[in-house]
């Protein structure tokens, strides 16, 4: 067989074989898998056991007026952000990217998107319902949550480690434009700028890595 003919066969074969080889590398051992970092303060006991920071519980209302809690999200990977409906700065871009992420993760039943309002006095269930509809949010996969302001600010500050200040209105909340990724144990595994297209693409890749990690195949 002449060299040019062999090259014509070998190159397409290599292209087809690469995904298979890559997958085999991933599943043949932990040494080939790099897990996402775990963010937040940690505690180490006298026996050497490590306890990682986790996001606490919540009980709030979603855009359909349903009372939901962290108990409804057992086994779920979560992407969360903080916004308010009347925000005209970073929030529209950030939630447009959340909508894109909803589309990209459409087949992932283990991924839940959550947007917490930091202006619950104005962002009623009906306001959030209208807001969610305009974004094409699936109420089963993307919650817009409202409720007690103190509870929301506490989970933002102490759970998601987002800077917040209880002021006169939502403009006094130093809300982050981050999209925050939690694993099923409620540990923070990634934060990306939710207004940057490439950052959200990188978050999608991190979601895929986290799903692989939690599948137990690594």
ABEGO torsion letter per residue (X at the ends): XBAAAAAAAAAAAAAAAAAAAAAAAAAAEAAABBBBBBBEBBBBBAAGBBBBBBBBBBBBBBAAGBBBBAAAABGBBBBBBBBBAABABAAAAAAAAAAAAAAAAAABAABBBBBBBABAAABBAAAAAAAAAAAGBBAAABBBBBEBAAAAAAAAAAAAGBBBBBBABAAABBBBABBBBBBAAGBBABBBBAABAAAAAAAAAAAAAAAAAAAGAX
